[in-house]
């Protein structure tokens, strides 16, 4: 009982941490304890950990594992991270098409004592998936009927190379508890549970807000502070560098600010409004990418839409901001109150248009460069919106006032 609780505690600890952090914990346990813990966590977690173990220890653990489990883990290790291949479980309830219903039921009675069975899978001699058997069909069919006569032919299956994000689009309207996974020849090589896919997708989605501001997706609540510092600090240095760019824009127009101090009051107003406009465009763009709605050829339509929304939002928000500038300027007896109000209005329109374009173009550019579209995108967006808003306001004021 104590040993079982220890294994469960170890499994919980490694499940709550990123693989690199878990390796430090696993370095102090015996191989049999490590194997037991890996057997209790999600398959994708176990495979990620095995992939990062030293070669000698990985082989030692695989030699201790049951034959079917070791074979499946070796197969999974061949595939990249965040693919269906990393999540596969060993195929169970696999039958030949010439087996009868009676024979199948007898095998299932013994099999369900060892593993949880949802469907039966019918394969030919080469292992190619021919069909799927449901328990309902088994119960309602005659005992001497062969599986080939009652199986569901042309079953849906996933490919091991498919990325999780793409696989989630494929299963969006299916909602099966278990999906077969087949190779290019159609051979059944594993199973992946719908629950596991949704759990992995939930983890990916939860990581997106962090990656937008430079938090590594491997960081968890249990990540040690030195590692969290290592993850976060470089992005903060980059943010500081980009902040200097925005400060340099203000510095260029220092003379204008000295002459028209009232402008300093409205710099954060424009920066805040244009920043929110950019974040809205960024959120919609990232969501479209995640759901597969942003297909090739639709990028121009997206950019045009965000430019239009930026101009409309900037126009109406700019009217209120212009009225605010006019009221404040008149209160200070500034003879250029009307001109300053118009400057604020035009600057708001221009900065919101640029911010909307940036919110769409930044993730599109990152994807084109082969990078994660969400990675630190808000840092680049903040720079673009600050430079645009401050540059537009100060530049226009310099020209016309």
C-alpha positions in Angstrom: 0.0 0.0 0.0 2.8 2.4 0.9 4.7 1.5 -2.3 1.6 2.0 -4.4 1.1 5.4 -2.7 4.7 6.4 -3.3 4.4 5.5 -7.0 1.2 7.5 -7.3 2.8 10.5 -5.6 5.8 10.3 -7.9 3.5 10.1 -10.9 1.6 13.2 -9.7 4.8 15.1 -9.2 6.1 14.5 -12.7 2.7 15.1 -14.3 2.6 18.6 -12.8 6.0 19.6 -14.1 7.7 20.1 -17.4 9.8 17.2 -18.6 13.1 18.9 -17.9 12.1 19.7 -14.4 10.8 16.1 -13.9 14.2 14.7 -14.9 15.8 16.0 -11.7 13.2 14.2 -9.6 13.6 11.0 -11.6 17.4 11.0 -11.3 17.1 9.9 -7.7 14.7 7.0 -8.2 15.3 3.4 -9.2 14.4 2.2 -12.7 11.5 0.1 -11.5 10.0 3.0 -9.7 10.5 5.2 -12.8 8.7 2.6 -14.9 5.8 2.4 -12.5 5.5 6.2 -12.5 5.6 6.4 -16.3 2.9 3.8 -16.5 0.6 6.0 -14.4 0.9 9.3 -16.3 -0.5 10.3 -19.7 1.3 8.5 -22.6 2.5 11.7 -24.1 4.1 12.7 -20.8 5.8 9.3 -20.4 7.2 9.5 -24.0 8.5 13.1 -23.5 10.3 11.9 -20.4 11.7 8.8 -22.0 13.0 10.9 -25.0 14.9 13.1 -22.6 16.5 10.3 -20.5 20.1 9.3 -21.2 20.2 6.5 -23.8 21.4 3.8 -21.4 18.8 4.5 -18.8 16.0 4.7 -21.4 17.0 1.2 -22.7 17.1 -0.1 -19.1 13.6 1.1 -18.4 12.2 -0.3 -21.7 13.8 -3.7 -20.9 11.9 -3.7 -17.6 8.6 -2.8 -19.2 6.0 -5.4 -20.5 6.6 -6.5 -24.1 3.6 -4.7 -25.5 4.2 -1.5 -23.6 7.9 -1.4 -24.5 7.1 -2.0 -28.1 4.5 0.8 -28.1 6.8 3.2 -26.4 9.6 2.5 -28.9 7.1 3.2 -31.7 6.0 6.4 -30.1 9.5 7.7 -29.7 9.9 7.8 -33.4 7.5 10.6 -33.8 7.9 14.4 -33.1 6.6 16.2 -30.1 2.9 17.4 -30.3 2.0 14.7 -32.7 -0.6 11.9 -32.4 2.2 9.3 -32.6 3.5 10.5 -29.2 0.1 9.8 -27.6 -0.6 6.3 -28.9 -1.5 3.4 -26.6 -1.0 -0.3 -27.6 -3.9 -1.5 -29.8 -6.2 -3.9 -28.0 -9.3 -5.9 -28.9 -7.8 -6.6 -32.4 -9.5 -9.5 -34.3 -9.5 -11.1 -37.7 -12.5 -10.8 -40.0 -13.2 -14.5 -40.1 -13.7 -14.8 -36.3 -17.3 -15.4 -35.2 -19.2 -13.3 -32.7 -19.1 -16.1 -30.2 -15.3 -16.4 -30.4 -14.9 -12.7 -30.1 -17.1 -12.4 -27.0 -15.1 -15.2 -25.3 -11.8 -13.4 -26.0 -13.3 -10.1 -24.8 -14.4 -11.6 -21.5 -10.8 -12.3 -20.6 -9.5 -9.1 -22.2 -11.7 -6.7 -20.3 -10.2 -8.1 -17.0 -6.9 -6.5 -18.0 -7.7 -3.4 -20.1 -10.5 -1.1 -20.8 -12.1 -1.9 -24.1 -14.3 0.5 -26.1 -14.3 -0.9 -29.6 -13.1 -4.0 -31.4 -10.8 -3.5 -34.4 -10.7 -5.9 -37.4 -7.5 -6.2 -39.3 -6.2 -8.5 -42.0 -3.1 -10.7 -41.9 -0.8 -7.7 -42.6 -2.4 -5.7 -39.8 -4.3 -3.3 -42.1 -7.4 -1.9 -40.5 -10.5 -3.2 -42.2 -13.3 -2.2 -39.8 -14.5 -1.4 -36.3 -16.8 -3.5 -34.1 -19.2 -2.0 -31.6 -20.5 -3.8 -28.5 -24.0 -3.2 -29.7 -23.4 -5.1 -33.0 -21.8 -8.0 -31.0 -24.8 -8.2 -28.7 -27.4 -8.1 -31.4 -25.7 -10.4 -34.0 -26.0 -14.2 -34.3 -23.2 -16.1 -32.5 -22.0 -17.8 -35.7 -21.8 -14.5 -37.7 -18.3 -13.5 -38.7 -16.9 -10.1 -37.8 -16.4 -9.3 -41.5 -20.2 -9.3 -41.9 -21.0 -6.9 -39.0 -18.0 -4.6 -38.9 -18.2 -0.9 -39.8 -16.1 -0.6 -42.9 -13.9 2.3 -44.0 -13.4 3.5 -40.4 -12.0 6.9 -39.6 -8.5 6.8 -38.3 -5.7 9.3 -37.5 -2.1 9.2 -38.8 0.8 9.3 -36.3 2.6 12.2 -38.0 -0.5 14.5 -37.6 0.0 17.4 -35.2 -2.4 17.5 -32.3 -3.8 20.8 -33.5 -4.7 19.4 -36.9 -6.0 16.2 -35.4 -8.4 18.2 -33.2 -9.9 19.7 -36.3 -10.4 16.3 -37.8 -12.2 14.9 -34.8 -14.2 18.1 -34.1 -17.5 16.6 -35.2 -16.9 13.0 -34.3 -16.5 12.8 -30.6 -15.4 9.1 -30.5 -14.0 7.9 -27.2 -11.1 6.1 -29.0 -9.5 6.7 -32.4 -7.4 4.1 -34.2 -4.0 5.3 -35.5 -2.7 3.8 -38.8 0.5 4.3 -40.8 0.7 5.1 -44.5 -0.1 1.5 -45.4 -3.2 1.6 -43.3 -1.8 -0.8 -40.7 -3.1 -0.4 -37.1 -0.2 0.8 -35.0 -1.9 2.3 -31.9 -4.9 3.8 -30.3 -5.4 7.3 -28.9 -8.2 8.2 -26.5 -10.3 11.3 -27.2 -9.9 12.3 -23.5 -6.2 12.3 -23.9 -6.4 14.5 -27.0 -8.6 17.0 -25.3 -6.3 17.1 -22.2 -3.3 17.8 -24.4 -5.2 20.5 -26.3 -6.3 22.1 -23.0 -2.6 22.3 -22.0 -1.7 23.9 -25.3 -4.5 26.4 -25.1 -3.6 27.3 -21.5 0.0 27.9 -22.6 -1.0 30.4 -25.3 -1.5 33.5 -23.1 1.9 32.9 -21.5 3.7 32.5 -24.8 2.3 35.9 -26.0 4.2 37.6 -23.2 7.3 35.5 -23.2 6.4 32.8 -20.7 7.7 29.4 -21.9 5.0 26.8 -22.4 7.1 24.4 -20.2 6.7 26.6 -17.2 4.2 25.3 -14.6 3.3 26.3 -11.0 5.7 23.8 -9.7 8.6 25.0 -11.9 11.6 26.1 -9.6 12.2 29.8 -9.5 15.7 29.7 -11.1 14.2 27.9 -14.1 11.3 30.4 -14.3 13.7 33.2 -14.1 15.7 31.7 -17.0 12.5 31.3 -19.1 11.2 34.8 -18.5 14.1 37.2 -18.2 15.4 37.1 -21.8 12.0 38.2 -23.0 11.9 41.1 -20.5 15.2 42.2 -21.8 13.8 42.2 -25.3 10.8 44.1 -24.0 13.1 46.7 -22.5 14.9 47.0 -25.8 11.7 47.6 -27.7 10.6 50.1 -25.0 13.7 52.1 -25.7 12.6 52.2 -29.3 9.3 53.8 -28.2 11.2 56.2 -25.9 13.5 57.2 -28.8 10.4 58.3 -30.8 9.4 60.5 -27.9 12.9 61.8 -27.7 12.9 62.9 -31.3 10.0 65.2 -30.6 11.3 66.5 -27.3 11.1 70.1 -28.5 7.4 69.7 -29.4 6.6 68.3 -25.9 8.5 71.1 -24.3 6.5 73.6 -26.3 3.1 71.7 -25.9 3.2 70.0 -22.6 -0.5 69.2 -22.9 0.5 66.5 -25.4 2.1 64.4 -22.7 -1.3 64.0 -21.1 -2.7 62.3 -24.2 0.2 60.0 -25.0 -1.0 57.2 -22.7 -4.5 57.7 -24.0 -3.5 57.0 -27.6 -1.1 54.2 -26.6 -3.8 52.5 -24.5 -6.5 52.7 -27.1 -4.3 51.6 -30.0 -2.9 48.8 -27.8 -6.3 47.4 -27.1 -7.2 47.6 -30.8 -4.0 45.6 -31.7 -4.7 43.0 -29.0 -8.2 42.5 -30.4 -6.9 41.8 -33.8 -4.1 39.6 -32.4 -6.6 37.5 -30.4 -8.9 37.0 -33.4 -6.0 36.1 -35.7 -4.5 33.6 -33.3 -7.9 32.0 -32.7 -8.4 31.7 -36.5 -5.0 30.0 -36.8 -5.8 27.6 -33.9 -9.2 26.6 -35.3 -7.9 26.3 -38.9 -10.2 29.1 -40.1 -7.3 31.1 -41.5 -6.5 29.2 -44.7 -4.0 30.2 -47.3 -5.3 33.0 -49.5 -7.5 34.5 -46.8 -4.7 36.6 -45.2 -5.4 39.6 -47.4 -9.0 39.6 -46.4 -8.1 39.4 -42.7 -5.6 42.3 -43.0 -8.1 44.4 -44.9 -10.8 43.7 -42.3 -8.5 44.7 -39.4 -7.5 47.9 -41.2 -11.1 48.8 -41.7 -12.1 48.0 -38.1 -9.0 50.0 -36.9 -10.1 53.1 -38.9 -13.7 52.9 -37.8 -12.8 52.3 -34.1 -10.2 55.0 -34.3 -12.6 57.4 -35.8 -15.3 57.2 -33.2 -12.9 56.8 -30.2 -10.9 59.7 -31.7 -13.9 61.9 -31.6 -14.2 61.5 -27.9 -10.5 61.9 -27.4 -10.5 65.0 -29.6 -13.3 66.5 -27.5 -11.3 65.7 -24.4 -8.3 67.5 -25.8 -10.4 70.5 -26.8 -11.9 70.8 -23.3 -8.5 70.6 -21.6 -6.8 72.9 -24.0 -9.6 75.5 -23.7 -9.3 75.2 -19.9 -5.7 76.2 -20.3 -6.6 79.1 -22.6 -4.6 77.4 -25.4 -5.3 79.3 -28.7 -4.6 76.0 -30.7 -7.4 74.0 -28.9 -9.3 73.2 -32.1 -6.1 72.3 -34.0 -4.9 70.0 -31.2 -8.3 68.3 -31.0 -8.1 67.6 -34.8 -4.5 66.3 -34.3 -5.7 63.9 -31.6 -8.5 62.7 -33.8 -6.3 62.0 -36.8 -3.6 60.5 -34.7 -6.1 58.1 -33.1 -7.4 56.9 -36.5 -3.9 56.4 -37.8 -2.6 54.6 -34.7 -5.6 52.3 -34.5 -5.2 51.4 -38.2 -1.5 50.6 -37.7 -2.3 48.6 -34.5 -5.0 46.6 -36.2 -2.7 45.8 -39.1 0.1 44.8 -36.6 -2.2 42.5 -34.7 -2.9 40.6 -37.8 0.5 40.8 -39.5 2.7 39.9 -36.6 1.4 36.4 -36.1 1.2 35.9 -39.9 4.8 36.9 -40.2 5.9 34.6 -37.4 4.1 31.7 -38.9 5.7 32.4 -42.3 9.1 32.4 -40.7 8.4 29.0 -39.1 8.0 30.3 -35.6 5.1 29.9 -33.2 2.7 32.7 -34.0 1.9 33.2 -30.3 5.5 33.4 -29.2 6.0 36.8 -27.5 3.7 38.4 -30.1 2.3 40.9 -27.6 5.8 42.2 -27.0 6.2 43.1 -30.7 2.7 44.3 -30.8 3.2 46.7 -27.9 6.2 48.2 -29.6 4.4 48.7 -32.8 1.4 50.3 -31.1 3.5 52.6 -28.9 5.7 53.8 -31.7 2.6 54.3 -34.0 0.5 56.2 -31.4 3.3 58.4 -30.0 4.8 59.0 -33.4 1.5 60.0 -35.0 0.5 62.4 -32.3 3.9 64.1 -31.8 4.6 64.1 -35.6 1.3 65.7 -36.5 1.5 68.2 -33.7 5.0 69.2 -34.9 3.8 69.7 -38.4 0.6 71.7 -37.8 0.9 73.5 -34.5 
